Structures are given as structure tokens and as C-alpha cells.
């Protein structure tokens, strides 16, 4: 089972302007978001470890997002 729910992602795509959204389009977005979230989390974890912590904070995530984007 994925980390993201199918229906909210479909609703988000429709809210962004897609009138009709295929199942495969939502699945593709879900796969991308899961991999992206894993990459960001790994980066944030490295930042936390570098600071001598086990706990990942919102500041770690902010730095990771800035580094990855």
C-alpha cells in the first residue's frame, strides 16, 4: 500500500484544473510523490545526523527541500 491516498490526489489534480483524471495518471503522480518524499526524508535525516540528532525536525526538512529543489 502506498503512502498517499488515491482519492485526495485525484481531487488535488482536479482542483488544479484537470477535468478528467485517469487512474494511471494518479498512480504515476503517487509513485513520483512517494519517491520524492523518500529522497527528501533521507536528506533531512542526513542533516539531523550531522547535527548529532536522531529526530528529524521541520527545520531539517526545510533545509532538505532547499537543497533538493
C-alpha positions as CSV (number, residue, x, y, z in Angstrom):
1,X,0.0,0.0,0.0
2,X,1.2,3.5,-0.9
3,X,1.9,6.3,1.5
4,X,-0.6,8.6,-0.3
5,X,-4.4,8.0,-0.7
6,X,-5.7,7.8,-4.3
7,X,-8.8,9.9,-3.9
8,X,-7.3,13.0,-2.3
9,X,-4.6,13.1,-5.0
10,X,-7.2,12.8,-7.7
11,X,-9.2,15.6,-6.1
12,X,-6.0,17.7,-5.9
13,X,-5.4,17.2,-9.7
14,X,-9.0,18.2,-10.4
15,X,-8.6,21.2,-8.2
16,X,-5.5,22.2,-10.2
17,X,-7.7,22.2,-13.4
18,X,-7.7,18.7,-14.7
19,X,-11.3,18.0,-15.6
20,X,-10.9,14.2,-16.2
21,X,-8.1,12.3,-14.5
22,X,-7.2,8.7,-15.4
23,X,-6.3,6.1,-12.8
24,X,-2.9,5.7,-14.3
25,X,-2.2,9.4,-14.1
26,X,-3.0,9.4,-10.3
27,X,-0.9,6.3,-9.9
28,X,2.1,8.0,-11.7
29,X,1.8,11.1,-9.5
30,X,1.6,8.9,-6.4
31,X,4.7,7.0,-7.4
32,X,6.6,10.2,-8.0
33,X,5.5,11.8,-4.7
34,X,6.5,8.7,-2.7
35,X,10.0,8.6,-4.2
36,X,10.4,12.4,-3.8
37,X,9.2,12.2,-0.1
38,X,11.7,9.4,0.5
39,X,14.6,11.4,-1.1
40,X,13.7,14.5,1.0
41,X,13.4,12.4,4.2
42,X,16.8,10.8,3.6
43,X,18.4,14.2,3.0
44,X,16.7,15.6,6.2
45,X,17.9,12.6,8.1
46,X,21.5,13.2,7.0
47,X,21.1,16.8,8.2
48,X,19.8,15.7,11.6
49,X,22.6,13.1,12.0
50,X,25.2,15.7,11.1
51,X,23.8,17.8,13.9
52,X,24.1,14.8,16.3
53,X,20.4,14.2,16.5
54,X,18.1,11.2,15.6
55,X,15.0,13.3,15.4
56,X,14.2,15.0,12.1
57,X,12.8,18.4,12.6
58,X,10.8,20.8,10.4
59,X,14.0,22.9,10.0
60,X,15.8,19.8,8.7
61,X,13.0,19.3,6.2
62,X,13.1,22.9,5.1
63,X,16.9,22.7,4.5
64,X,16.4,19.4,2.6
65,X,13.8,20.9,0.4
66,X,16.0,23.9,-0.3
67,X,18.9,21.6,-1.2
68,X,16.9,19.2,-3.4
69,X,14.9,21.8,-5.3
